[in-house]
């Protein structure tokens, strides 16, 4: 079974690649905006907070890696919990 849905690359994007990488051919654009951002400190990525308290994910390549789709899907239940009506 093909798993092509797990990888998308948009080389015509003016921001491609949006993170520094030495392997642009492996850069996955599928999650252009990371769904894990909403998990804050529990996203599992390589992030920092700015002096203003903004989460800066510049150093994180998880959603843009070859295994990024599987990683995000593994944490999708946590994202769904955030969206539940309480």
PDB file of N, CA, C and O in Angstrom:
ATOM      1  N   UNK A   1       0.838  -1.187   0.000  1.00  0.00           N
ATOM      2  CA  UNK A   1       0.000   0.000   0.000  1.00  0.00           C
ATOM      3  C   UNK A   1       0.885   1.253   0.000  1.00  0.00           C
ATOM      4  O   UNK A   1       1.853   1.345   0.754  1.00  0.00           O
ATOM      5  N   UNK A   2       0.545   2.176  -0.828  1.00  0.00           N
ATOM      6  CA  UNK A   2       1.289   3.429  -0.925  1.00  0.00           C
ATOM      7  C   UNK A   2       1.036   4.312   0.302  1.00  0.00           C
ATOM      8  O   UNK A   2      -0.060   4.316   0.863  1.00  0.00           O
ATOM      9  N   UNK A   3       2.044   5.041   0.698  1.00  0.00           N
ATOM     10  CA  UNK A   3       1.916   5.989   1.803  1.00  0.00           C
ATOM     11  C   UNK A   3       2.332   7.388   1.350  1.00  0.00           C
ATOM     12  O   UNK A   3       2.895   8.159   2.126  1.00  0.00           O
ATOM     13  N   UNK A   4       2.050   7.701   0.096  1.00  0.00           N
ATOM     14  CA  UNK A   4       2.421   9.003  -0.443  1.00  0.00           C
ATOM     15  C   UNK A   4       1.720  10.163   0.252  1.00  0.00           C
ATOM     16  O   UNK A   4       2.215  11.289   0.207  1.00  0.00           O
ATOM     17  N   UNK A   5       0.581   9.915   0.892  1.00  0.00           N
ATOM     18  CA  UNK A   5      -0.162  10.961   1.590  1.00  0.00           C
ATOM     19  C   UNK A   5       0.608  11.512   2.790  1.00  0.00           C
ATOM     20  O   UNK A   5       0.245  12.560   3.324  1.00  0.00           O
ATOM     21  N   UNK A   6       1.650  10.830   3.215  1.00  0.00           N
ATOM     22  CA  UNK A   6       2.428  11.257   4.375  1.00  0.00           C
ATOM     23  C   UNK A   6       3.503  12.290   4.036  1.00  0.00           C
ATOM     24  O   UNK A   6       4.166  12.818   4.929  1.00  0.00           O
ATOM     25  N   UNK A   7       3.668  12.569   2.766  1.00  0.00           N
ATOM     26  CA  UNK A   7       4.737  13.491   2.367  1.00  0.00           C
ATOM     27  C   UNK A   7       4.248  14.402   1.244  1.00  0.00           C
ATOM     28  O   UNK A   7       3.674  13.941   0.257  1.00  0.00           O
ATOM     29  N   UNK A   8       4.484  15.689   1.410  1.00  0.00           N
ATOM     30  CA  UNK A   8       4.169  16.667   0.367  1.00  0.00           C
ATOM     31  C   UNK A   8       5.260  17.730   0.377  1.00  0.00           C
ATOM     32  O   UNK A   8       5.724  18.154   1.435  1.00  0.00           O
ATOM     33  N   UNK A   9       5.649  18.139  -0.784  1.00  0.00           N
ATOM     34  CA  UNK A   9       6.672  19.180  -0.876  1.00  0.00           C
ATOM     35  C   UNK A   9       6.196  20.261  -1.831  1.00  0.00           C
ATOM     36  O   UNK A   9       5.734  19.977  -2.936  1.00  0.00           O
ATOM     37  N   UNK A  10       6.318  21.510  -1.383  1.00  0.00           N
ATOM     38  CA  UNK A  10       5.882  22.652  -2.183  1.00  0.00           C
ATOM     39  C   UNK A  10       7.089  23.556  -2.441  1.00  0.00           C
ATOM     40  O   UNK A  10       7.270  24.581  -1.783  1.00  0.00           O
ATOM     41  N   UNK A  11       7.898  23.157  -3.401  1.00  0.00           N
ATOM     42  CA  UNK A  11       9.138  23.881  -3.692  1.00  0.00           C
ATOM     43  C   UNK A  11       8.908  25.284  -4.254  1.00  0.00           C
ATOM     44  O   UNK A  11       9.815  26.115  -4.218  1.00  0.00           O
ATOM     45  N   UNK A  12       7.710  25.558  -4.770  1.00  0.00           N
ATOM     46  CA  UNK A  12       7.420  26.893  -5.295  1.00  0.00           C
ATOM     47  C   UNK A  12       7.047  27.880  -4.196  1.00  0.00           C
ATOM     48  O   UNK A  12       6.920  29.076  -4.456  1.00  0.00           O
ATOM     49  N   UNK A  13       6.874  27.398  -2.984  1.00  0.00           N
ATOM     50  CA  UNK A  13       6.539  28.281  -1.861  1.00  0.00           C
ATOM     51  C   UNK A  13       7.689  29.260  -1.629  1.00  0.00           C
ATOM     52  O   UNK A  13       8.858  28.872  -1.632  1.00  0.00           O
ATOM     53  N   UNK A  14       7.350  30.508  -1.433  1.00  0.00           N
ATOM     54  CA  UNK A  14       8.393  31.530  -1.224  1.00  0.00           C
ATOM     55  C   UNK A  14       9.160  31.323   0.083  1.00  0.00           C
ATOM     56  O   UNK A  14      10.205  31.941   0.286  1.00  0.00           O
ATOM     57  N   UNK A  15       8.660  30.471   0.961  1.00  0.00           N
ATOM     58  CA  UNK A  15       9.330  30.209   2.229  1.00  0.00           C
ATOM     59  C   UNK A  15      10.051  28.865   2.263  1.00  0.00           C
ATOM     60  O   UNK A  15      10.632  28.503   3.286  1.00  0.00           O
ATOM     61  N   UNK A  16      10.022  28.125   1.165  1.00  0.00           N
ATOM     62  CA  UNK A  16      10.618  26.785   1.143  1.00  0.00           C
ATOM     63  C   UNK A  16      12.139  26.833   1.185  1.00  0.00           C
ATOM     64  O   UNK A  16      12.748  27.598   0.437  1.00  0.00           O
ATOM     65  N   UNK A  17      12.749  26.052   2.023  1.00  0.00           N
ATOM     66  CA  UNK A  17      12.184  25.430   3.220  1.00  0.00           C
ATOM     67  C   UNK A  17      12.098  26.462   4.341  1.00  0.00           C
ATOM     68  O   UNK A  17      12.951  27.343   4.449  1.00  0.00           O
ATOM     69  N   UNK A  18      11.082  26.348   5.159  1.00  0.00           N
ATOM     70  CA  UNK A  18      10.849  27.357   6.199  1.00  0.00           C
ATOM     71  C   UNK A  18      11.737  27.148   7.426  1.00  0.00           C
ATOM     72  O   UNK A  18      11.783  28.004   8.310  1.00  0.00           O
ATOM     73  N   UNK A  19      12.434  26.030   7.486  1.00  0.00           N
ATOM     74  CA  UNK A  19      13.403  25.754   8.546  1.00  0.00           C
ATOM     75  C   UNK A  19      14.727  25.418   7.879  1.00  0.00           C
ATOM     76  O   UNK A  19      14.756  24.827   6.800  1.00  0.00           O
ATOM     77  N   UNK A  20      15.818  25.797   8.524  1.00  0.00           N
ATOM     78  CA  UNK A  20      17.136  25.510   7.975  1.00  0.00           C
ATOM     79  C   UNK A  20      17.355  24.000   7.921  1.00  0.00           C
ATOM     80  O   UNK A  20      17.119  23.289   8.897  1.00  0.00           O
ATOM     81  N   UNK A  21      17.807  23.530   6.773  1.00  0.00           N
ATOM     82  CA  UNK A  21      18.049  22.098   6.612  1.00  0.00           C
ATOM     83  C   UNK A  21      19.159  21.865   5.596  1.00  0.00           C
ATOM     84  O   UNK A  21      19.324  22.636   4.650  1.00  0.00           O
ATOM     85  N   UNK A  22      19.906  20.808   5.800  1.00  0.00           N
ATOM     86  CA  UNK A  22      20.928  20.442   4.822  1.00  0.00           C
ATOM     87  C   UNK A  22      20.394  19.371   3.867  1.00  0.00           C
ATOM     88  O   UNK A  22      21.129  18.882   3.009  1.00  0.00           O
ATOM     89  N   UNK A  23      19.108  19.004   4.015  1.00  0.00           N
ATOM     90  CA  UNK A  23      18.485  18.003   3.149  1.00  0.00           C
ATOM     91  C   UNK A  23      17.121  18.502   2.656  1.00  0.00           C
ATOM     92  O   UNK A  23      16.092  17.943   3.035  1.00  0.00           O
ATOM     93  N   UNK A  24      17.098  19.535   1.826  1.00  0.00           N
ATOM     94  CA  UNK A  24      15.813  20.068   1.352  1.00  0.00           C
ATOM     95  C   UNK A  24      14.988  19.057   0.570  1.00  0.00           C
ATOM     96  O   UNK A  24      13.766  19.188   0.495  1.00  0.00           O
ATOM     97  N   UNK A  25      15.634  18.049  -0.017  1.00  0.00           N
ATOM     98  CA  UNK A  25      14.884  17.036  -0.772  1.00  0.00           C
ATOM     99  C   UNK A  25      14.008  16.183   0.147  1.00  0.00           C
ATOM    100  O   UNK A  25      13.063  15.550  -0.325  1.00  0.00           O
ATOM    101  N   UNK A  26      14.302  16.155   1.448  1.00  0.00           N
ATOM    102  CA  UNK A  26      13.521  15.391   2.413  1.00  0.00           C
ATOM    103  C   UNK A  26      12.557  16.270   3.216  1.00  0.00           C
ATOM    104  O   UNK A  26      11.867  15.776   4.108  1.00  0.00           O
ATOM    105  N   UNK A  27      12.506  17.553   2.908  1.00  0.00           N
ATOM    106  CA  UNK A  27      11.691  18.489   3.681  1.00  0.00           C
ATOM    107  C   UNK A  27      10.216  18.286   3.367  1.00  0.00           C
ATOM    108  O   UNK A  27       9.794  18.420   2.218  1.00  0.00           O
ATOM    109  N   UNK A  28       9.432  17.963   4.394  1.00  0.00           N
ATOM    110  CA  UNK A  28       8.011  17.683   4.246  1.00  0.00           C
ATOM    111  C   UNK A  28       7.187  18.928   4.581  1.00  0.00           C
ATOM    112  O   UNK A  28       7.261  19.450   5.694  1.00  0.00           O
ATOM    113  N   UNK A  29       6.412  19.391   3.621  1.00  0.00           N
ATOM    114  CA  UNK A  29       5.568  20.579   3.796  1.00  0.00           C
ATOM    115  C   UNK A  29       4.141  20.224   4.209  1.00  0.00           C
ATOM    116  O   UNK A  29       3.305  21.118   4.334  1.00  0.00           O
ATOM    117  N   UNK A  30       3.845  18.951   4.423  1.00  0.00           N
ATOM    118  CA  UNK A  30       2.482  18.526   4.715  1.00  0.00           C
ATOM    119  C   UNK A  30       1.878  19.311   5.872  1.00  0.00           C
ATOM    120  O   UNK A  30       0.736  19.763   5.785  1.00  0.00           O
ATOM    121  N   UNK A  31       2.626  19.475   6.947  1.00  0.00           N
ATOM    122  CA  UNK A  31       2.155  20.251   8.094  1.00  0.00           C
ATOM    123  C   UNK A  31       2.843  21.610   8.069  1.00  0.00           C
ATOM    124  O   UNK A  31       3.733  21.886   8.874  1.00  0.00           O
ATOM    125  N   UNK A  32       2.425  22.436   7.149  1.00  0.00           N
ATOM    126  CA  UNK A  32       3.011  23.769   7.015  1.00  0.00           C
ATOM    127  C   UNK A  32       2.911  24.522   8.341  1.00  0.00           C
ATOM    128  O   UNK A  32       3.866  25.166   8.775  1.00  0.00           O
ATOM    129  N   UNK A  33       1.766  24.434   8.964  1.00  0.00           N
ATOM    130  CA  UNK A  33       1.583  24.972  10.312  1.00  0.00           C
ATOM    131  C   UNK A  33       1.430  23.771  11.227  1.00  0.00           C
ATOM    132  O   UNK A  33       0.503  22.979  11.056  1.00  0.00           O
ATOM    133  N   UNK A  34       2.294  23.627  12.165  1.00  0.00           N
ATOM    134  CA  UNK A  34       2.349  22.421  12.993  1.00  0.00           C
ATOM    135  C   UNK A  34       1.136  22.301  13.914  1.00  0.00           C
ATOM    136  O   UNK A  34       0.887  23.195  14.722  1.00  0.00           O
ATOM    137  N   UNK A  35       0.380  21.209  13.802  1.00  0.00           N
ATOM    138  CA  UNK A  35      -0.748  21.012  14.700  1.00  0.00           C
ATOM    139  C   UNK A  35      -0.321  20.788  16.149  1.00  0.00           C
ATOM    140  O   UNK A  35      -1.135  20.919  17.063  1.00  0.00           O
ATOM    141  N   UNK A  36       0.947  20.451  16.363  1.00  0.00           N
ATOM    142  CA  UNK A  36       1.429  20.211  17.722  1.00  0.00           C
ATOM    143  C   UNK A  36       1.700  21.512  18.485  1.00  0.00           C
ATOM    144  O   UNK A  36       1.893  21.482  19.700  1.00  0.00           O
ATOM    145  N   UNK A  37       1.716  22.634  17.797  1.00  0.00           N
ATOM    146  CA  UNK A  37       1.981  23.928  18.436  1.00  0.00           C
ATOM    147  C   UNK A  37       1.026  24.153  19.603  1.00  0.00           C
ATOM    148  O   UNK A  37       1.417  24.664  20.653  1.00  0.00           O
ATOM    149  N   UNK A  38      -0.217  23.767  19.406  1.00  0.00           N
ATOM    150  CA  UNK A  38      -1.246  23.986  20.431  1.00  0.00           C
ATOM    151  C   UNK A  38      -0.990  23.197  21.707  1.00  0.00           C
ATOM    152  O   UNK A  38      -1.565  23.516  22.747  1.00  0.00           O
ATOM    153  N   UNK A  39      -0.152  22.188  21.653  1.00  0.00           N
ATOM    154  CA  UNK A  39       0.139  21.385  22.839  1.00  0.00           C
ATOM    155  C   UNK A  39       1.131  22.067  23.769  1.00  0.00           C
ATOM    156  O   UNK A  39       1.450  21.538  24.834  1.00  0.00           O
ATOM    157  N   UNK A  40       1.619  23.236  23.374  1.00  0.00           N
ATOM    158  CA  UNK A  40       2.542  23.983  24.220  1.00  0.00           C
ATOM    159  C   UNK A  40       3.786  23.180  24.546  1.00  0.00           C
ATOM    160  O   UNK A  40       4.437  22.637  23.653  1.00  0.00           O
ATOM    161  N   UNK A  41       4.111  23.107  25.819  1.00  0.00           N
ATOM    162  CA  UNK A  41       5.320  22.413  26.256  1.00  0.00           C
ATOM    163  C   UNK A  41       5.244  20.899  26.063  1.00  0.00           C
ATOM    164  O   UNK A  41       6.259  20.215  26.190  1.00  0.00           O
ATOM    165  N   UNK A  42       4.073  20.371  25.761  1.00  0.00           N
ATOM    166  CA  UNK A  42       3.900  18.927  25.624  1.00  0.00           C
ATOM    167  C   UNK A  42       3.973  18.441  24.178  1.00  0.00           C
ATOM    168  O   UNK A  42       3.602  17.302  23.892  1.00  0.00           O
ATOM    169  N   UNK A  43       4.439  19.278  23.275  1.00  0.00           N
ATOM    170  CA  UNK A  43       4.485  18.892  21.866  1.00  0.00           C
ATOM    171  C   UNK A  43       5.603  17.888  21.567  1.00  0.00           C
ATOM    172  O   UNK A  43       5.501  17.111  20.617  1.00  0.00           O
ATOM    173  N   UNK A  44       6.658  17.902  22.367  1.00  0.00           N
ATOM    174  CA  UNK A  44       7.775  16.984  22.161  1.00  0.00           C
ATOM    175  C   UNK A  44       8.827  17.509  21.209  1.00  0.00           C
ATOM    176  O   UNK A  44       9.803  16.817  20.924  1.00  0.00           O
ATOM    177  N   UNK A  45       8.646  18.717  20.715  1.00  0.00           N
ATOM    178  CA  UNK A  45       9.582  19.280  19.751  1.00  0.00           C
ATOM    179  C   UNK A  45      10.701  20.084  20.380  1.00  0.00           C
ATOM    180  O   UNK A  45      10.740  20.295  21.592  1.00  0.00           O
ATOM    181  N   UNK A  46      11.601  20.522  19.530  1.00  0.00           N
ATOM    182  CA  UNK A  46      12.740  21.329  19.940  1.00  0.00           C
ATOM    183  C   UNK A  46      12.349  22.802  19.800  1.00  0.00           C
ATOM    184  O   UNK A  46      12.554  23.401  18.744  1.00  0.00           O
ATOM    185  N   UNK A  47      11.797  23.374  20.847  1.00  0.00           N
ATOM    186  CA  UNK A  47      11.313  24.751  20.806  1.00  0.00           C
ATOM    187  C   UNK A  47      11.923  25.550  21.945  1.00  0.00           C
ATOM    188  O   UNK A  47      12.552  25.005  22.852  1.00  0.00           O
ATOM    189  N   UNK A  48      11.720  26.861  21.871  1.00  0.00           N
ATOM    190  CA  UNK A  48      12.119  27.782  22.931  1.00  0.00           C
ATOM    191  C   UNK A  48      10.988  28.778  23.087  1.00  0.00           C
ATOM    192  O   UNK A  48      10.129  28.901  22.214  1.00  0.00           O
ATOM    193  N   UNK A  49      10.993  29.482  24.192  1.00  0.00           N
ATOM    194  CA  UNK A  49      10.069  30.599  24.350  1.00  0.00           C
ATOM    195  C   UNK A  49      10.871  31.885  24.234  1.00  0.00           C
ATOM    196  O   UNK A  49      11.968  31.999  24.780  1.00  0.00           O
ATOM    197  N   UNK A  50      10.316  32.844  23.522  1.00  0.00           N
ATOM    198  CA  UNK A  50      10.977  34.144  23.389  1.00  0.00           C
ATOM    199  C   UNK A  50      10.820  34.910  24.703  1.00  0.00           C
ATOM    200  O   UNK A  50      10.086  34.484  25.595  1.00  0.00           O
ATOM    201  N   UNK A  51      11.501  36.020  24.811  1.00  0.00           N
ATOM    202  CA  UNK A  51      11.380  36.864  25.999  1.00  0.00           C
ATOM    203  C   UNK A  51       9.942  37.334  26.198  1.00  0.00           C
ATOM    204  O   UNK A  51       9.524  37.615  27.321  1.00  0.00           O
ATOM    205  N   UNK A  52       9.186  37.417  25.098  1.00  0.00           N
ATOM    206  CA  UNK A  52       7.792  37.850  25.169  1.00  0.00           C
ATOM    207  C   UNK A  52       6.849  36.697  25.506  1.00  0.00           C
ATOM    208  O   UNK A  52       5.641  36.900  25.630  1.00  0.00           O
ATOM    209  N   UNK A  53       7.396  35.481  25.655  1.00  0.00           N
ATOM    210  CA  UNK A  53       6.582  34.329  26.008  1.00  0.00           C
ATOM    211  C   UNK A  53       5.961  33.604  24.821  1.00  0.00           C
ATOM    212  O   UNK A  53       5.061  32.783  24.998  1.00  0.00           O
ATOM    213  N   UNK A  54       6.435  33.900  23.611  1.00  0.00           N
ATOM    214  CA  UNK A  54       5.920  33.264  22.399  1.00  0.00           C
ATOM    215  C   UNK A  54       6.729  32.000  22.116  1.00  0.00           C
ATOM    216  O   UNK A  54       7.957  32.001  22.190  1.00  0.00           O
ATOM    217  N   UNK A  55       6.024  30.937  21.794  1.00  0.00           N
ATOM    218  CA  UNK A  55       6.693  29.675  21.470  1.00  0.00           C
ATOM    219  C   UNK A  55       7.361  29.808  20.110  1.00  0.00           C
ATOM    220  O   UNK A  55       6.708  30.140  19.120  1.00  0.00           O
ATOM    221  N   UNK A  56       8.664  29.549  20.064  1.00  0.00           N
ATOM    222  CA  UNK A  56       9.461  29.647  18.839  1.00  0.00           C
ATOM    223  C   UNK A  56       9.920  28.253  18.435  1.00  0.00           C
ATOM    224  O   UNK A  56      10.739  27.634  19.115  1.00  0.00           O
ATOM    225  N   UNK A  57       9.386  27.770  17.325  1.00  0.00           N
ATOM    226  CA  UNK A  57       9.665  26.405  16.856  1.00  0.00           C
ATOM    227  C   UNK A  57      10.697  26.365  15.740  1.00  0.00           C
ATOM    228  O   UNK A  57      10.799  25.368  15.026  1.00  0.00           O
ATOM    229  N   UNK A  58      11.452  27.424  15.586  1.00  0.00           N
ATOM    230  CA  UNK A  58      12.441  27.508  14.518  1.00  0.00           C
ATOM    231  C   UNK A  58      13.399  26.315  14.511  1.00  0.00           C
ATOM    232  O   UNK A  58      13.806  25.858  13.443  1.00  0.00           O
ATOM    233  N   UNK A  59      13.757  25.815  15.674  1.00  0.00           N
ATOM    234  CA  UNK A  59      14.714  24.723  15.769  1.00  0.00           C
ATOM    235  C   UNK A  59      14.100  23.337  15.660  1.00  0.00           C
ATOM    236  O   UNK A  59      14.806  22.343  15.830  1.00  0.00           O
ATOM    237  N   UNK A  60      12.821  23.243  15.384  1.00  0.00           N
ATOM    238  CA  UNK A  60      12.147  21.945  15.357  1.00  0.00           C
ATOM    239  C   UNK A  60      11.862  21.497  13.926  1.00  0.00           C
ATOM    240  O   UNK A  60      11.330  22.254  13.114  1.00  0.00           O
ATOM    241  N   UNK A  61      12.224  20.265  13.641  1.00  0.00           N
ATOM    242  CA  UNK A  61      11.977  19.692  12.314  1.00  0.00           C
ATOM    243  C   UNK A  61      11.003  18.512  12.356  1.00  0.00           C
ATOM    244  O   UNK A  61      10.792  17.862  11.333  1.00  0.00           O
ATOM    245  N   UNK A  62      10.412  18.224  13.503  1.00  0.00           N
ATOM    246  CA  UNK A  62       9.548  17.043  13.621  1.00  0.00           C
ATOM    247  C   UNK A  62       8.474  16.990  12.538  1.00  0.00           C
ATOM    248  O   UNK A  62       8.404  15.988  11.827  1.00  0.00           O
ATOM    249  N   UNK A  63       7.628  18.018  12.372  1.00  0.00           N
ATOM    250  CA  UNK A  63       6.566  17.880  11.363  1.00  0.00           C
ATOM    251  C   UNK A  63       7.090  17.900   9.935  1.00  0.00           C
ATOM    252  O   UNK A  63       6.368  17.523   9.011  1.00  0.00           O
ATOM    253  N   UNK A  64       8.314  18.324   9.737  1.00  0.00           N
ATOM    254  CA  UNK A  64       8.891  18.433   8.397  1.00  0.00           C
ATOM    255  C   UNK A  64       9.806  17.261   8.045  1.00  0.00           C
ATOM    256  O   UNK A  64      10.414  17.244   6.975  1.00  0.00           O
ATOM    257  N   UNK A  65       9.902  16.292   8.938  1.00  0.00           N
ATOM    258  CA  UNK A  65      10.772  15.145   8.693  1.00  0.00           C
ATOM    259  C   UNK A  65      10.002  14.013   8.019  1.00  0.00           C
ATOM    260  O   UNK A  65       8.776  14.058   7.918  1.00  0.00           O
ATOM    261  N   UNK A  66      10.727  13.008   7.565  1.00  0.00           N
ATOM    262  CA  UNK A  66      10.079  11.857   6.917  1.00  0.00           C
ATOM    263  C   UNK A  66       9.128  11.143   7.871  1.00  0.00           C
ATOM    264  O   UNK A  66       8.096  10.638   7.430  1.00  0.00           O
ATOM    265  N   UNK A  67       9.436  11.087   9.138  1.00  0.00           N
ATOM    266  CA  UNK A  67       8.567  10.437  10.115  1.00  0.00           C
ATOM    267  C   UNK A  67       7.590  11.390  10.774  1.00  0.00           C
ATOM    268  O   UNK A  67       6.901  11.021  11.725  1.00  0.00           O
ATOM    269  N   UNK A  68       7.529  12.616  10.273  1.00  0.00           N
ATOM    270  CA  UNK A  68       6.686  13.642  10.885  1.00  0.00           C
ATOM    271  C   UNK A  68       5.209  13.304  10.911  1.00  0.00           C
ATOM    272  O   UNK A  68       4.533  13.564  11.906  1.00  0.00           O
ATOM    273  N   UNK A  69       4.697  12.729   9.835  1.00  0.00           N
ATOM    274  CA  UNK A  69       3.279  12.385   9.777  1.00  0.00           C
ATOM    275  C   UNK A  69       2.931  11.412  10.907  1.00  0.00           C
ATOM    276  O   UNK A  69       1.965  11.626  11.639  1.00  0.00           O
ATOM    277  N   UNK A  70       3.708  10.364  11.042  1.00  0.00           N
ATOM    278  CA  UNK A  70       3.429   9.370  12.076  1.00  0.00           C
ATOM    279  C   UNK A  70       3.533   9.976  13.476  1.00  0.00           C
ATOM    280  O   UNK A  70       2.736   9.646  14.354  1.00  0.00           O
ATOM    281  N   UNK A  71       4.499  10.849  13.687  1.00  0.00           N
ATOM    282  CA  UNK A  71       4.658  11.499  14.991  1.00  0.00           C
ATOM    283  C   UNK A  71       3.439  12.356  15.316  1.00  0.00           C
ATOM    284  O   UNK A  71       2.908  12.284  16.424  1.00  0.00           O
ATOM    285  N   UNK A  72       2.995  13.163  14.361  1.00  0.00           N
ATOM    286  CA  UNK A  72       1.829  14.026  14.585  1.00  0.00           C
ATOM    287  C   UNK A  72       0.587  13.177  14.841  1.00  0.00           C
ATOM    288  O   UNK A  72      -0.182  13.470  15.757  1.00  0.00           O
ATOM    289  N   UNK A  73       0.384  12.133  14.046  1.00  0.00           N
ATOM    290  CA  UNK A  73      -0.795  11.280  14.232  1.00  0.00           C
ATOM    291  C   UNK A  73      -0.775  10.579  15.591  1.00  0.00           C
ATOM    292  O   UNK A  73      -1.828  10.340  16.182  1.00  0.00           O
ATOM    293  N   UNK A  74       0.406  10.253  16.081  1.00  0.00           N
ATOM    294  CA  UNK A  74       0.538   9.618  17.394  1.00  0.00           C
ATOM    295  C   UNK A  74       0.046  10.549  18.501  1.00  0.00           C
ATOM    296  O   UNK A  74      -0.425  10.087  19.540  1.00  0.00           O
ATOM    297  N   UNK A  75       0.153  11.858  18.279  1.00  0.00           N
ATOM    298  CA  UNK A  75      -0.240  12.852  19.278  1.00  0.00           C
ATOM    299  C   UNK A  75      -1.578  13.517  18.956  1.00  0.00           C
ATOM    300  O   UNK A  75      -1.975  14.467  19.631  1.00  0.00           O
ATOM    301  N   UNK A  76      -2.272  13.024  17.931  1.00  0.00           N
ATOM    302  CA  UNK A  76      -3.508  13.694  17.511  1.00  0.00           C
ATOM    303  C   UNK A  76      -4.597  13.607  18.580  1.00  0.00           C
ATOM    304  O   UNK A  76      -5.425  14.512  18.684  1.00  0.00           O
ATOM    305  N   UNK A  77      -4.611  12.546  19.367  1.00  0.00           N
ATOM    306  CA  UNK A  77      -5.582  12.443  20.460  1.00  0.00           C
ATOM    307  C   UNK A  77      -5.430  13.573  21.462  1.00  0.00           C
ATOM    308  O   UNK A  77      -6.423  14.068  21.995  1.00  0.00           O
ATOM    309  N   UNK A  78      -4.196  13.986  21.724  1.00  0.00           N
ATOM    310  CA  UNK A  78      -3.953  15.109  22.633  1.00  0.00           C
ATOM    311  C   UNK A  78      -4.496  16.405  22.050  1.00  0.00           C
ATOM    312  O   UNK A  78      -5.033  17.242  22.776  1.00  0.00           O
ATOM    313  N   UNK A  79      -4.356  16.570  20.746  1.00  0.00           N
ATOM    314  CA  UNK A  79      -4.880  17.762  20.075  1.00  0.00           C
ATOM    315  C   UNK A  79      -6.406  17.760  20.137  1.00  0.00           C
ATOM    316  O   UNK A  79      -7.021  18.800  20.370  1.00  0.00           O
ATOM    317  N   UNK A  80      -7.013  16.599  19.929  1.00  0.00           N
ATOM    318  CA  UNK A  80      -8.477  16.490  19.987  1.00  0.00           C
ATOM    319  C   UNK A  80      -8.991  16.837  21.384  1.00  0.00           C
ATOM    320  O   UNK A  80     -10.048  17.452  21.518  1.00  0.00           O
ATOM    321  N   UNK A  81      -8.260  16.452  22.408  1.00  0.00           N
ATOM    322  CA  UNK A  81      -8.664  16.778  23.781  1.00  0.00           C
ATOM    323  C   UNK A  81      -8.744  18.289  23.985  1.00  0.00           C
ATOM    324  O   UNK A  81      -9.639  18.779  24.674  1.00  0.00           O
ATOM    325  N   UNK A  82      -7.819  19.018  23.393  1.00  0.00           N
ATOM    326  CA  UNK A  82      -7.829  20.479  23.513  1.00  0.00           C
ATOM    327  C   UNK A  82      -9.057  21.089  22.862  1.00  0.00           C
ATOM    328  O   UNK A  82      -9.548  22.129  23.300  1.00  0.00           O
ATOM    329  N   UNK A  83      -9.550  20.443  21.817  1.00  0.00           N
ATOM    330  CA  UNK A  83     -10.671  20.990  21.053  1.00  0.00           C
ATOM    331  C   UNK A  83     -12.042  20.566  21.581  1.00  0.00           C
ATOM    332  O   UNK A  83     -13.064  21.057  21.102  1.00  0.00           O
ATOM    333  N   UNK A  84     -12.074  19.664  22.557  1.00  0.00           N
ATOM    334  CA  UNK A  84     -13.347  19.187  23.090  1.00  0.00           C
ATOM    335  C   UNK A  84     -14.108  20.293  23.799  1.00  0.00           C
ATOM    336  O   UNK A  84     -13.522  21.150  24.461  1.00  0.00           O
ATOM    337  N   UNK A  85     -15.421  20.257  23.650  1.00  0.00           N
ATOM    338  CA  UNK A  85     -16.284  21.180  24.383  1.00  0.00           C
ATOM    339  C   UNK A  85     -16.370  20.689  25.814  1.00  0.00           C
ATOM    340  O   UNK A  85     -16.734  19.539  26.063  1.00  0.00           O
ATOM    341  N   UNK A  86     -16.046  21.529  26.718  1.00  0.00           N
ATOM    342  CA  UNK A  86     -16.048  21.139  28.142  1.00  0.00           C
ATOM    343  C   UNK A  86     -17.355  21.541  28.808  1.00  0.00           C
ATOM    344  O   UNK A  86     -17.541  21.296  30.000  1.00  0.00           O
TER     345      UNK A  86
END
